């Protein structure tokens, strides 16, 4: 899968909750736990979406696919680009809602999750 450049994520260090292993987003701990759940569900969703897209690509190209192919193969450059674009759109739509009051839900991917 596509590797994300660490510098491309540097802006996240300033976001609420960025402190490793102890994210604090809101004063209410229950809300923080709910946000943690949403973030984890989003991550798991994306892993599934990514793998499904690769599976579909393999089936379309070869008519068959093995677990070995899924575990050790990699999507084509074209599919990786498409998935990256779709991932950024999902980030904007889902996580941008966390910052709706400052326009995050209508901003581009990077700005959508900045505070």
Secondary structure, 3 states (H helix, E strand, C coil): CCCCCHHHHHHHHHCCCCCCCCCCCCCCHHHHHHHHHHHHHHHHHHHHHHHHHHHHHHHHHHCCCCHHHHHHCCCCHHHHHHHHHHHHHHHHHHHHHHHHHHCHHHCCHHHHCCC
